[in-house]
Amino acid sequence: MEPKKRKSLFCNCLPSVFLLSAVLFIGSSFLVTDYKERFLACHIIYNIEATKSKMCENQCRPEGRTLPRGIVSITTDLEMRPLWGRPKKKSKSPMNLLAIAVGIKQKQNVNVMVKKFPLTDFAIMLFHYDGNVDGWKELEWSNYAIHVSAINQTKWWFAKRFLHPDVVAQYAYIFLWDEDLGVENFHVGRYLSIIKKEGLQISQPAIDPEKSEVHYKFTARELNSKVHRRTINLRGPGRRCYEDSTGPPCTGFVEMMAPVFSRESWRCAWYMIQNDLVHAWGLDFQLGYCAQGNRTANIGIVDSEYVVHFGLPTLGGSASDKANSEDRGQSSLNKASPDQGQKVPSERDQADGRNAVRKESYIELENFKNRWKKAVREDECWVDPFSSQ
């Protein structure tokens, strides 16, 4: 090909080459930009997902919970709901709980007790150990109470199964009382004001020593006192207590007939109740570990609001029940008639049953002590906050 023609062909192709190169350059720019945008978007999404995953891993979710967080209802309450329609408006929901293990023979006394606790401030729960629920219907407050029935079960058996901390979480204080308490000199409003002001996590009303069966000097009422947190017992009866005593039953202690727990202390105490040790003997000496701090400060006896403890051994029966109540001017507590056709246990059978209950209580006490020692020995991470006392 002649040089002149070759040069002309080259000149004719050059614009096309430039145009094609420009198209390729501009197209590649768009492709690179789109790739970068896609890459950055993916990177951001990955980081968000990674952060979310890490955040979710750090969240404390109970084992087995697969539900979205907003639908989970962790706690409940004891308020009754209508089968249809909206519930009647209340000024407020009860802020505290009174739970009592009851038998029909003590209905009159329990009625007096419950009337001391206004329904506007208290939910009422009765544990029927004799199975008789219908016998309480005539009482004006009965329809507002929660009734739970199981034959020959103790207060602590009921409490372990029906007072789980999540069930009673809405209540500031839980009164877990026996049925044989005289409340003539007790005002629950003043009592609540005192324990709140004093910062008592676990407490009980003092026991009137003139009219009561008193097992420990610490829980007996002290005259001219509002609250006491320790006692001195140099001569007995019972365990000796000195000015420098730092543990139960000299300080940091309540008995089991009328304890009052704060919400936080009950959560701890509930875990300590053993499923099979239904009499809960020994629990009172360890409640200091549930006092949310210093047991010598956070556990106390309220002297200004006190009760009488009649000491009626109802579970298992006892031939001396009526005699004991008559001696205290309370014979009316045991005057309920047996159901027609029901065989009335003989005095010997009642005494044998009560002796068997007491024997089992002592066995459970030793079992609880051994379990506590074993738990302390095997838990290498647990530190006893009272080891230096």
C-alpha positions as YAML, in Angstrom:
chain: A
units: angstrom
residues:
- id: 1
  name: MET
  ca: [0.00, 0.00, 0.00]
- id: 2
  name: GLU
  ca: [1.23, 3.42, -0.89]
- id: 3
  name: PRO
  ca: [2.37, 5.65, 1.97]
- id: 4
  name: LYS
  ca: [-0.14, 8.35, 1.08]
- id: 5
  name: LYS
  ca: [-3.09, 5.94, 1.25]
- id: 6
  name: ARG
  ca: [-1.77, 4.39, 4.49]
- id: 7
  name: LYS
  ca: [-1.63, 7.81, 6.14]
- id: 8
  name: SER
  ca: [-5.15, 8.64, 5.01]
- id: 9
  name: LEU
  ca: [-6.49, 5.36, 6.49]
- id: 10
  name: PHE
  ca: [-4.77, 6.05, 9.75]
- id: 11
  name: CYS
  ca: [-6.24, 9.53, 9.95]
- id: 12
  name: ASN
  ca: [-9.69, 8.20, 9.19]
- id: 13
  name: CYS
  ca: [-9.48, 5.52, 11.98]
- id: 14
  name: LEU
  ca: [-8.01, 7.77, 14.65]
- id: 15
  name: PRO
  ca: [-11.29, 9.55, 15.63]
- id: 16
  name: SER
  ca: [-13.02, 6.19, 15.96]
- id: 17
  name: VAL
  ca: [-10.26, 4.90, 18.24]
- id: 18
  name: PHE
  ca: [-10.49, 8.00, 20.42]
- id: 19
  name: LEU
  ca: [-14.26, 7.73, 20.57]
- id: 20
  name: LEU
  ca: [-14.11, 4.06, 21.50]
- id: 21
  name: SER
  ca: [-11.47, 4.73, 24.17]
- id: 22
  name: ALA
  ca: [-13.60, 7.51, 25.65]
- id: 23
  name: VAL
  ca: [-16.61, 5.22, 25.80]
- id: 24
  name: LEU
  ca: [-14.57, 2.50, 27.51]
- id: 25
  name: PHE
  ca: [-13.06, 4.98, 29.98]
- id: 26
  name: ILE
  ca: [-16.38, 6.53, 30.93]
- id: 27
  name: GLY
  ca: [-18.05, 3.11, 31.19]
- id: 28
  name: SER
  ca: [-15.29, 1.74, 33.39]
- id: 29
  name: SER
  ca: [-15.62, 4.79, 35.64]
- id: 30
  name: PHE
  ca: [-19.30, 4.10, 36.12]
- id: 31
  name: LEU
  ca: [-18.58, 0.44, 36.79]
- id: 32
  name: VAL
  ca: [-15.87, 1.25, 39.36]
- id: 33
  name: THR
  ca: [-18.08, 3.82, 41.07]
- id: 34
  name: ASP
  ca: [-21.00, 1.39, 41.19]
- id: 35
  name: TYR
  ca: [-18.70, -1.35, 42.51]
- id: 36
  name: LYS
  ca: [-17.34, 0.95, 45.20]
- id: 37
  name: GLU
  ca: [-20.85, 1.96, 46.22]
- id: 38
  name: ARG
  ca: [-21.96, -1.65, 46.34]
- id: 39
  name: PHE
  ca: [-18.84, -2.64, 48.26]
- id: 40
  name: LEU
  ca: [-19.25, 0.17, 50.79]
- id: 41
  name: ALA
  ca: [-22.95, -0.64, 51.21]
- id: 42
  name: CYS
  ca: [-22.16, -4.29, 51.82]
- id: 43
  name: HIS
  ca: [-19.39, -3.34, 54.24]
- id: 44
  name: ILE
  ca: [-21.72, -1.06, 56.19]
- id: 45
  name: ILE
  ca: [-24.46, -3.70, 56.31]
- id: 46
  name: TYR
  ca: [-21.91, -6.29, 57.43]
- id: 47
  name: ASN
  ca: [-20.68, -4.01, 60.20]
- id: 48
  name: ILE
  ca: [-24.24, -3.29, 61.33]
- id: 49
  name: GLU
  ca: [-25.08, -7.00, 61.33]
- id: 50
  name: ALA
  ca: [-21.85, -7.83, 63.16]
- id: 51
  name: THR
  ca: [-22.48, -5.13, 65.75]
- id: 52
  name: LYS
  ca: [-26.09, -6.30, 66.18]
- id: 53
  name: SER
  ca: [-24.94, -9.89, 66.52]
- id: 54
  name: LYS
  ca: [-22.33, -8.95, 69.10]
- id: 55
  name: MET
  ca: [-24.84, -6.80, 70.98]
- id: 56
  name: CYS
  ca: [-27.38, -9.64, 71.04]
- id: 57
  name: GLU
  ca: [-24.72, -12.06, 72.24]
- id: 58
  name: ASN
  ca: [-24.02, -9.77, 75.18]
- id: 59
  name: GLN
  ca: [-27.68, -9.51, 76.14]
- id: 60
  name: CYS
  ca: [-28.77, -11.77, 78.99]
- id: 61
  name: ARG
  ca: [-31.51, -14.04, 77.66]
- id: 62
  name: PRO
  ca: [-32.80, -16.85, 79.87]
- id: 63
  name: GLU
  ca: [-32.09, -20.28, 78.49]
- id: 64
  name: GLY
  ca: [-34.75, -21.44, 76.06]
- id: 65
  name: ARG
  ca: [-36.32, -18.03, 75.44]
- id: 66
  name: THR
  ca: [-36.86, -17.80, 71.70]
- id: 67
  name: LEU
  ca: [-39.54, -15.11, 71.73]
- id: 68
  name: PRO
  ca: [-39.10, -11.48, 70.65]
- id: 69
  name: ARG
  ca: [-38.37, -9.34, 73.67]
- id: 70
  name: GLY
  ca: [-41.49, -7.18, 73.45]
- id: 71
  name: ILE
  ca: [-43.89, -10.15, 73.84]
- id: 72
  name: VAL
  ca: [-42.16, -11.61, 76.92]
- id: 73
  name: SER
  ca: [-44.08, -11.11, 80.19]
- id: 74
  name: ILE
  ca: [-41.58, -11.93, 82.91]
- id: 75
  name: THR
  ca: [-43.76, -11.46, 85.99]
- id: 76
  name: THR
  ca: [-47.40, -11.95, 86.95]
- id: 77
  name: ASP
  ca: [-49.69, -11.03, 89.84]
- id: 78
  name: LEU
  ca: [-52.53, -12.42, 91.96]
- id: 79
  name: GLU
  ca: [-55.28, -10.09, 90.77]
- id: 80
  name: MET
  ca: [-58.42, -11.84, 89.56]
- id: 81
  name: ARG
  ca: [-59.82, -10.94, 86.14]
- id: 82
  name: PRO
  ca: [-63.45, -11.09, 84.91]
- id: 83
  name: LEU
  ca: [-64.45, -13.68, 82.32]
- id: 84
  name: TRP
  ca: [-65.77, -10.88, 80.08]
- id: 85
  name: GLY
  ca: [-65.86, -7.11, 80.01]
- id: 86
  name: ARG
  ca: [-63.41, -4.75, 81.55]
- id: 87
  name: PRO
  ca: [-62.43, -5.13, 85.21]
- id: 88
  name: LYS
  ca: [-63.91, -2.75, 87.73]
- id: 89
  name: LYS
  ca: [-61.80, 0.34, 88.19]
- id: 90
  name: LYS
  ca: [-59.70, 0.40, 91.34]
- id: 91
  name: SER
  ca: [-58.03, 3.36, 92.90]
- id: 92
  name: LYS
  ca: [-54.84, 1.30, 92.92]
- id: 93
  name: SER
  ca: [-53.61, -2.29, 92.89]
- id: 94
  name: PRO
  ca: [-52.62, -3.95, 96.17]
- id: 95
  name: MET
  ca: [-49.00, -3.19, 96.99]
- id: 96
  name: ASN
  ca: [-48.42, -5.96, 99.55]
- id: 97
  name: LEU
  ca: [-49.37, -9.59, 100.13]
- id: 98
  name: LEU
  ca: [-50.71, -11.45, 103.17]
- id: 99
  name: ALA
  ca: [-50.45, -15.25, 102.88]
- id: 100
  name: ILE
  ca: [-51.67, -17.54, 105.68]
- id: 101
  name: ALA
  ca: [-51.85, -21.33, 106.00]
- id: 102
  name: VAL
  ca: [-55.30, -22.01, 107.49]
- id: 103
  name: GLY
  ca: [-57.67, -24.67, 108.77]
- id: 104
  name: ILE
  ca: [-61.38, -24.24, 109.30]
- id: 105
  name: LYS
  ca: [-61.02, -24.55, 113.09]
- id: 106
  name: GLN
  ca: [-59.18, -21.24, 113.16]
- id: 107
  name: LYS
  ca: [-61.64, -19.41, 110.90]
- id: 108
  name: GLN
  ca: [-62.77, -16.96, 113.56]
- id: 109
  name: ASN
  ca: [-59.24, -15.91, 114.45]
- id: 110
  name: VAL
  ca: [-58.13, -15.72, 110.81]
- id: 111
  name: ASN
  ca: [-61.12, -13.48, 110.10]
- id: 112
  name: VAL
  ca: [-59.93, -11.09, 112.80]
- id: 113
  name: MET
  ca: [-56.41, -11.18, 111.37]
- id: 114
  name: VAL
  ca: [-57.41, -10.53, 107.75]
- id: 115
  name: LYS
  ca: [-59.60, -7.58, 108.73]
- id: 116
  name: LYS
  ca: [-56.45, -5.86, 109.97]
- id: 117
  name: PHE
  ca: [-55.15, -5.81, 106.39]
- id: 118
  name: PRO
  ca: [-57.14, -3.45, 104.11]
- id: 119
  name: LEU
  ca: [-57.96, -4.95, 100.71]
- id: 120
  name: THR
  ca: [-56.94, -1.69, 99.03]
- id: 121
  name: ASP
  ca: [-53.35, -2.27, 100.11]
- id: 122
  name: PHE
  ca: [-53.14, -6.06, 100.41]
- id: 123
  name: ALA
  ca: [-53.77, -9.11, 98.29]
- id: 124
  name: ILE
  ca: [-54.97, -11.98, 100.50]
- id: 125
  name: MET
  ca: [-53.97, -15.60, 99.88]
- id: 126
  name: LEU
  ca: [-55.16, -18.53, 102.01]
- id: 127
  name: PHE
  ca: [-53.46, -21.92, 101.96]
- id: 128
  name: HIS
  ca: [-56.05, -24.50, 103.07]
- id: 129
  name: TYR
  ca: [-54.21, -27.44, 104.59]
- id: 130
  name: ASP
  ca: [-57.47, -29.21, 105.55]
- id: 131
  name: GLY
  ca: [-59.11, -28.94, 102.12]
- id: 132
  name: ASN
  ca: [-62.10, -26.99, 103.43]
- id: 133
  name: VAL
  ca: [-62.53, -23.98, 101.14]
- id: 134
  name: ASP
  ca: [-66.32, -23.66, 101.05]
- id: 135
  name: GLY
  ca: [-66.45, -23.08, 104.80]
- id: 136
  name: TRP
  ca: [-64.93, -19.60, 104.29]
- id: 137
  name: LYS
  ca: [-67.44, -18.29, 101.76]
- id: 138
  name: GLU
  ca: [-69.58, -16.49, 104.32]
- id: 139
  name: LEU
  ca: [-66.78, -14.09, 105.22]
- id: 140
  name: GLU
  ca: [-67.15, -10.74, 103.47]
- id: 141
  name: TRP
  ca: [-63.59, -10.68, 102.12]
- id: 142
  name: SER
  ca: [-63.46, -14.34, 101.04]
- id: 143
  name: ASN
  ca: [-64.41, -13.70, 97.40]
- id: 144
  name: TYR
  ca: [-61.51, -11.26, 97.09]
- id: 145
  name: ALA
  ca: [-58.96, -13.76, 98.41]
- id: 146
  name: ILE
  ca: [-57.00, -16.37, 96.50]
- id: 147
  name: HIS
  ca: [-57.73, -19.83, 97.90]
- id: 148
  name: VAL
  ca: [-55.27, -22.70, 97.40]
- id: 149
  name: SER
  ca: [-56.03, -26.14, 98.80]
- id: 150
  name: ALA
  ca: [-53.82, -29.17, 99.44]
- id: 151
  name: ILE
  ca: [-54.42, -31.68, 102.23]
- id: 152
  name: ASN
  ca: [-51.94, -31.73, 105.15]
- id: 153
  name: GLN
  ca: [-49.35, -29.46, 103.56]
- id: 154
  name: THR
  ca: [-47.35, -26.86, 105.46]
- id: 155
  name: LYS
  ca: [-47.11, -23.14, 104.96]
- id: 156
  name: TRP
  ca: [-43.64, -23.53, 103.47]
- id: 157
  name: TRP
  ca: [-44.77, -26.25, 101.06]
- id: 158
  name: PHE
  ca: [-47.42, -23.83, 99.76]
- id: 159
  name: ALA
  ca: [-45.01, -20.88, 99.67]
- id: 160
  name: LYS
  ca: [-42.41, -22.76, 97.63]
- id: 161
  name: ARG
  ca: [-44.97, -23.76, 95.03]
- id: 162
  name: PHE
  ca: [-47.26, -20.74, 94.82]
- id: 163
  name: LEU
  ca: [-45.18, -17.71, 95.88]
- id: 164
  name: HIS
  ca: [-42.42, -17.80, 93.29]
- id: 165
  name: PRO
  ca: [-40.59, -14.42, 93.32]
- id: 166
  name: ASP
  ca: [-41.77, -13.64, 89.78]
- id: 167
  name: VAL
  ca: [-45.39, -14.27, 90.81]
- id: 168
  name: VAL
  ca: [-45.21, -11.89, 93.78]
- id: 169
  name: ALA
  ca: [-42.79, -9.40, 92.22]
- id: 170
  name: GLN
  ca: [-45.32, -6.56, 92.23]
- id: 171
  name: TYR
  ca: [-45.67, -6.67, 96.02]
- id: 172
  name: ALA
  ca: [-43.33, -4.57, 98.13]
- id: 173
  name: TYR
  ca: [-43.76, -6.73, 101.25]
- id: 174
  name: ILE
  ca: [-44.84, -10.33, 101.77]
- id: 175
  name: PHE
  ca: [-46.42, -11.23, 105.13]
- id: 176
  name: LEU
  ca: [-46.15, -15.02, 105.47]
- id: 177
  name: TRP
  ca: [-48.00, -15.71, 108.72]
- id: 178
  name: ASP
  ca: [-49.39, -18.56, 110.78]
- id: 179
  name: GLU
  ca: [-53.08, -18.69, 111.61]
- id: 180
  name: ASP
  ca: [-52.72, -18.59, 115.40]
- id: 181
  name: LEU
  ca: [-51.74, -14.97, 115.97]
- id: 182
  name: GLY
  ca: [-53.60, -12.44, 118.09]
- id: 183
  name: VAL
  ca: [-53.54, -9.02, 116.41]
- id: 184
  name: GLU
  ca: [-55.37, -6.79, 118.88]
- id: 185
  name: ASN
  ca: [-52.27, -4.61, 119.34]
- id: 186
  name: PHE
  ca: [-51.13, -4.66, 115.74]
- id: 187
  name: HIS
  ca: [-51.71, -1.94, 113.12]
- id: 188
  name: VAL
  ca: [-50.36, -2.82, 109.70]
- id: 189
  name: GLY
  ca: [-50.17, 0.78, 108.45]
- id: 190
  name: ARG
  ca: [-47.93, 1.85, 111.33]
- id: 191
  name: TYR
  ca: [-45.93, -1.36, 110.96]
- id: 192
  name: LEU
  ca: [-45.17, -0.66, 107.28]
- id: 193
  name: SER
  ca: [-44.17, 2.92, 108.06]
- id: 194
  name: ILE
  ca: [-41.73, 1.71, 110.71]
- id: 195
  name: ILE
  ca: [-39.99, -0.97, 108.66]
- id: 196
  name: LYS
  ca: [-39.63, 1.39, 105.69]
- id: 197
  name: LYS
  ca: [-38.16, 4.12, 107.86]
- id: 198
  name: GLU
  ca: [-35.85, 1.69, 109.65]
- id: 199
  name: GLY
  ca: [-34.76, -0.02, 106.42]
- id: 200
  name: LEU
  ca: [-35.76, -3.50, 107.61]
- id: 201
  name: GLN
  ca: [-35.61, -6.04, 104.79]
- id: 202
  name: ILE
  ca: [-36.78, -8.88, 107.04]
- id: 203
  name: SER
  ca: [-38.82, -8.28, 110.16]
- id: 204
  name: GLN
  ca: [-41.62, -9.49, 112.39]
- id: 205
  name: PRO
  ca: [-43.93, -7.97, 114.99]
- id: 206
  name: ALA
  ca: [-42.72, -8.59, 118.52]
- id: 207
  name: ILE
  ca: [-44.30, -11.43, 120.51]
- id: 208
  name: ASP
  ca: [-46.16, -10.52, 123.71]
- id: 209
  name: PRO
  ca: [-44.28, -12.61, 126.30]
- id: 210
  name: GLU
  ca: [-47.11, -12.39, 128.86]
- id: 211
  name: LYS
  ca: [-49.65, -14.16, 126.63]
- id: 212
  name: SER
  ca: [-47.57, -16.08, 124.12]
- id: 213
  name: GLU
  ca: [-45.47, -19.12, 123.55]
- id: 214
  name: VAL
  ca: [-42.01, -17.54, 123.12]
- id: 215
  name: HIS
  ca: [-39.19, -19.71, 121.80]
- id: 216
  name: TYR
  ca: [-36.44, -17.09, 121.58]
- id: 217
  name: LYS
  ca: [-35.89, -14.09, 123.81]
- id: 218
  name: PHE
  ca: [-34.89, -12.03, 120.77]
- id: 219
  name: THR
  ca: [-38.44, -12.00, 119.39]
- id: 220
  name: ALA
  ca: [-40.11, -11.11, 122.70]
- id: 221
  name: ARG
  ca: [-41.45, -7.58, 122.98]
- id: 222
  name: GLU
  ca: [-39.24, -5.02, 124.66]
- id: 223
  name: LEU
  ca: [-41.10, -2.33, 126.57]
- id: 224
  name: ASN
  ca: [-40.58, 1.35, 125.73]
- id: 225
  name: SER
  ca: [-39.02, 0.40, 122.39]
- id: 226
  name: LYS
  ca: [-40.07, 0.87, 118.78]
- id: 227
  name: VAL
  ca: [-37.63, -1.57, 117.16]
- id: 228
  name: HIS
  ca: [-34.83, -3.76, 118.47]
- id: 229
  name: ARG
  ca: [-32.13, -5.52, 116.46]
- id: 230
  name: ARG
  ca: [-30.33, -7.52, 119.16]
- id: 231
  name: THR
  ca: [-30.90, -8.96, 122.60]
- id: 232
  name: ILE
  ca: [-28.88, -9.97, 125.65]
- id: 233
  name: ASN
  ca: [-29.71, -13.29, 127.27]
- id: 234
  name: LEU
  ca: [-27.17, -14.18, 129.93]
- id: 235
  name: ARG
  ca: [-29.19, -16.69, 131.96]
- id: 236
  name: GLY
  ca: [-31.43, -18.37, 129.44]
- id: 237
  name: PRO
  ca: [-33.62, -20.12, 128.73]
- id: 238
  name: GLY
  ca: [-32.30, -20.99, 125.31]
- id: 239
  name: ARG
  ca: [-29.06, -19.91, 123.72]
- id: 240
  name: ARG
  ca: [-26.99, -17.32, 125.55]
- id: 241
  name: CYS
  ca: [-26.64, -13.90, 123.94]
- id: 242
  name: TYR
  ca: [-24.00, -11.32, 124.90]
- id: 243
  name: GLU
  ca: [-23.32, -7.70, 124.03]
- id: 244
  name: ASP
  ca: [-20.84, -8.73, 121.33]
- id: 245
  name: SER
  ca: [-22.95, -11.53, 119.81]
- id: 246
  name: THR
  ca: [-23.15, -11.09, 116.03]
- id: 247
  name: GLY
  ca: [-25.33, -13.96, 114.83]
- id: 248
  name: PRO
  ca: [-28.76, -15.57, 115.31]
- id: 249
  name: PRO
  ca: [-30.72, -15.92, 117.49]
- id: 250
  name: CYS
  ca: [-29.13, -12.92, 119.23]
- id: 251
  name: THR
  ca: [-29.31, -10.63, 116.19]
- id: 252
  name: GLY
  ca: [-30.19, -10.89, 112.49]
- id: 253
  name: PHE
  ca: [-33.03, -13.30, 113.25]
- id: 254
  name: VAL
  ca: [-36.80, -13.76, 113.03]
- id: 255
  name: GLU
  ca: [-39.00, -16.72, 113.86]
- id: 256
  name: MET
  ca: [-41.07, -18.48, 111.25]
- id: 257
  name: MET
  ca: [-44.58, -17.84, 112.56]
- id: 258
  name: ALA
  ca: [-44.87, -14.21, 111.43]
- id: 259
  name: PRO
  ca: [-42.02, -13.14, 109.11]
- id: 260
  name: VAL
  ca: [-42.32, -10.12, 106.83]
- id: 261
  name: PHE
  ca: [-40.08, -10.03, 103.75]
- id: 262
  name: SER
  ca: [-39.25, -7.23, 101.37]
- id: 263
  name: ARG
  ca: [-39.54, -8.12, 97.69]
- id: 264
  name: GLU
  ca: [-35.76, -8.48, 97.37]
- id: 265
  name: SER
  ca: [-35.27, -10.54, 100.52]
- id: 266
  name: TRP
  ca: [-38.11, -12.90, 99.59]
- id: 267
  name: ARG
  ca: [-36.49, -13.67, 96.24]
- id: 268
  name: CYS
  ca: [-33.44, -14.89, 98.15]
- id: 269
  name: ALA
  ca: [-35.42, -16.72, 100.86]
- id: 270
  name: TRP
  ca: [-37.57, -18.53, 98.30]
- id: 271
  name: TYR
  ca: [-34.48, -20.05, 96.71]
- id: 272
  name: MET
  ca: [-33.33, -21.30, 100.11]
- id: 273
  name: ILE
  ca: [-36.59, -23.16, 100.83]
- id: 274
  name: GLN
  ca: [-36.01, -26.82, 99.99]
- id: 275
  name: ASN
  ca: [-38.72, -28.62, 98.01]
- id: 276
  name: ASP
  ca: [-38.75, -31.70, 100.21]
- id: 277
  name: LEU
  ca: [-38.06, -30.10, 103.62]
- id: 278
  name: VAL
  ca: [-41.60, -28.85, 104.13]
- id: 279
  name: HIS
  ca: [-41.30, -27.77, 107.76]
- id: 280
  name: ALA
  ca: [-38.45, -25.34, 106.93]
- id: 281
  name: TRP
  ca: [-36.69, -25.86, 110.26]
- id: 282
  name: GLY
  ca: [-33.27, -24.24, 110.20]
- id: 283
  name: LEU
  ca: [-34.25, -21.65, 107.62]
- id: 284
  name: ASP
  ca: [-34.68, -18.97, 110.30]
- id: 285
  name: PHE
  ca: [-31.01, -19.18, 111.28]
- id: 286
  name: GLN
  ca: [-29.88, -18.54, 107.68]
- id: 287
  name: LEU
  ca: [-32.24, -15.71, 106.72]
- id: 288
  name: GLY
  ca: [-29.49, -13.20, 107.47]
- id: 289
  name: TYR
  ca: [-27.94, -14.13, 104.13]
- id: 290
  name: CYS
  ca: [-31.06, -12.68, 102.48]
- id: 291
  name: ALA
  ca: [-31.01, -9.37, 104.38]
- id: 292
  name: GLN
  ca: [-29.53, -7.45, 101.42]
- id: 293
  name: GLY
  ca: [-26.49, -6.44, 103.41]
- id: 294
  name: ASN
  ca: [-25.72, -6.24, 107.11]
- id: 295
  name: ARG
  ca: [-28.07, -8.65, 108.88]
- id: 296
  name: THR
  ca: [-27.58, -6.92, 112.22]
- id: 297
  name: ALA
  ca: [-29.01, -3.72, 110.70]
- id: 298
  name: ASN
  ca: [-31.49, -4.98, 108.10]
- id: 299
  name: ILE
  ca: [-33.35, -7.49, 110.27]
- id: 300
  name: GLY
  ca: [-35.33, -6.38, 113.28]
- id: 301
  name: ILE
  ca: [-38.27, -6.88, 115.63]
- id: 302
  name: VAL
  ca: [-40.97, -4.20, 115.77]
- id: 303
  name: ASP
  ca: [-41.92, -3.73, 119.44]
- id: 304
  name: SER
  ca: [-44.54, -1.00, 119.07]
- id: 305
  name: GLU
  ca: [-46.72, -3.24, 116.86]
- id: 306
  name: TYR
  ca: [-46.88, -6.64, 118.54]
- id: 307
  name: VAL
  ca: [-48.90, -9.85, 118.40]
- id: 308
  name: VAL
  ca: [-49.82, -12.79, 120.59]
- id: 309
  name: HIS
  ca: [-48.65, -16.23, 119.50]
- id: 310
  name: PHE
  ca: [-51.08, -18.87, 120.72]
- id: 311
  name: GLY
  ca: [-48.81, -21.72, 119.62]
- id: 312
  name: LEU
  ca: [-51.51, -24.08, 118.33]
- id: 313
  name: PRO
  ca: [-49.91, -27.23, 116.83]
- id: 314
  name: THR
  ca: [-52.56, -27.80, 114.17]
- id: 315
  name: LEU
  ca: [-50.77, -29.94, 111.59]
- id: 316
  name: GLY
  ca: [-50.87, -33.55, 112.73]
- id: 317
  name: GLY
  ca: [-53.47, -32.75, 115.38]
- id: 318
  name: SER
  ca: [-52.98, -32.54, 119.13]
- id: 319
  name: ALA
  ca: [-55.08, -33.47, 122.13]
- id: 320
  name: SER
  ca: [-53.76, -30.41, 123.92]
- id: 321
  name: ASP
  ca: [-54.89, -27.87, 121.30]
- id: 322
  name: LYS
  ca: [-58.13, -27.07, 123.05]
- id: 323
  name: ALA
  ca: [-56.58, -27.02, 126.51]
- id: 324
  name: ASN
  ca: [-53.85, -24.68, 125.34]
- id: 325
  name: SER
  ca: [-56.33, -22.30, 123.76]
- id: 326
  name: GLU
  ca: [-58.59, -22.31, 126.82]
- id: 327
  name: ASP
  ca: [-55.65, -21.51, 129.07]
- id: 328
  name: ARG
  ca: [-55.12, -18.39, 126.95]
- id: 329
  name: GLY
  ca: [-58.80, -17.46, 126.89]
- id: 330
  name: GLN
  ca: [-59.09, -18.53, 123.23]
- id: 331
  name: SER
  ca: [-61.25, -21.65, 123.44]
- id: 332
  name: SER
  ca: [-63.42, -20.26, 120.64]
- id: 333
  name: LEU
  ca: [-60.62, -20.92, 118.14]
- id: 334
  name: ASN
  ca: [-61.24, -24.65, 118.28]
- id: 335
  name: LYS
  ca: [-65.04, -24.91, 118.56]
- id: 336
  name: ALA
  ca: [-65.82, -25.73, 114.92]
- id: 337
  name: SER
  ca: [-67.87, -28.93, 114.55]
- id: 338
  name: PRO
  ca: [-66.56, -31.80, 112.44]
- id: 339
  name: ASP
  ca: [-68.35, -32.66, 109.22]
- id: 340
  name: GLN
  ca: [-71.30, -34.99, 109.65]
- id: 341
  name: GLY
  ca: [-70.27, -38.60, 109.30]
- id: 342
  name: GLN
  ca: [-66.56, -37.82, 109.56]
- id: 343
  name: LYS
  ca: [-64.65, -39.93, 112.02]
- id: 344
  name: VAL
  ca: [-63.19, -37.81, 114.80]
- id: 345
  name: PRO
  ca: [-59.59, -38.82, 115.59]
- id: 346
  name: SER
  ca: [-59.03, -40.00, 119.12]
- id: 347
  name: GLU
  ca: [-56.85, -37.99, 121.48]
- id: 348
  name: ARG
  ca: [-54.20, -40.68, 121.22]
- id: 349
  name: ASP
  ca: [-54.24, -40.57, 117.40]
- id: 350
  name: GLN
  ca: [-53.95, -36.78, 117.47]
- id: 351
  name: ALA
  ca: [-51.06, -36.91, 119.93]
- id: 352
  name: ASP
  ca: [-49.30, -39.60, 117.89]
- id: 353
  name: GLY
  ca: [-49.73, -37.53, 114.72]
- id: 354
  name: ARG
  ca: [-48.32, -34.42, 116.33]
- id: 355
  name: ASN
  ca: [-45.37, -36.34, 117.75]
- id: 356
  name: ALA
  ca: [-44.66, -37.74, 114.30]
- id: 357
  name: VAL
  ca: [-44.73, -34.23, 112.82]
- id: 358
  name: ARG
  ca: [-42.30, -32.95, 115.44]
- id: 359
  name: LYS
  ca: [-39.98, -35.91, 114.91]
- id: 360
  name: GLU
  ca: [-39.98, -35.29, 111.17]
- id: 361
  name: SER
  ca: [-39.23, -31.62, 111.79]
- id: 362
  name: TYR
  ca: [-36.09, -32.51, 113.72]
- id: 363
  name: ILE
  ca: [-35.00, -34.88, 110.95]
- id: 364
  name: GLU
  ca: [-35.51, -32.13, 108.37]
- id: 365
  name: LEU
  ca: [-33.49, -29.72, 110.52]
- id: 366
  name: GLU
  ca: [-30.48, -32.04, 110.44]
- id: 367
  name: ASN
  ca: [-30.91, -32.56, 106.69]
- id: 368
  name: PHE
  ca: [-31.00, -28.82, 106.09]
- id: 369
  name: LYS
  ca: [-27.86, -28.26, 108.18]
- id: 370
  name: ASN
  ca: [-26.02, -30.95, 106.25]
- id: 371
  name: ARG
  ca: [-27.10, -29.54, 102.90]
- id: 372
  name: TRP
  ca: [-25.94, -26.08, 103.90]
- id: 373
  name: LYS
  ca: [-22.53, -27.38, 104.97]
- id: 374
  name: LYS
  ca: [-22.20, -29.41, 101.75]
- id: 375
  name: ALA
  ca: [-23.18, -26.42, 99.60]
- id: 376
  name: VAL
  ca: [-20.63, -24.18, 101.32]
- id: 377
  name: ARG
  ca: [-17.94, -26.80, 100.98]
- id: 378
  name: GLU
  ca: [-18.52, -27.47, 97.28]
- id: 379
  name: ASP
  ca: [-19.06, -23.91, 96.04]
- id: 380
  name: GLU
  ca: [-15.51, -22.60, 95.67]
- id: 381
  name: CYS
  ca: [-16.71, -19.21, 94.37]
- id: 382
  name: TRP
  ca: [-19.02, -18.43, 97.29]
- id: 383
  name: VAL
  ca: [-17.69, -16.12, 100.00]
- id: 384
  name: ASP
  ca: [-19.41, -16.07, 103.39]
- id: 385
  name: PRO
  ca: [-20.12, -12.39, 104.16]
- id: 386
  name: PHE
  ca: [-20.35, -13.19, 107.87]
- id: 387
  name: SER
  ca: [-17.29, -15.43, 108.20]
- id: 388
  name: SER
  ca: [-15.44, -12.82, 110.26]
- id: 389
  name: GLN
  ca: [-18.30, -12.38, 112.72]
...
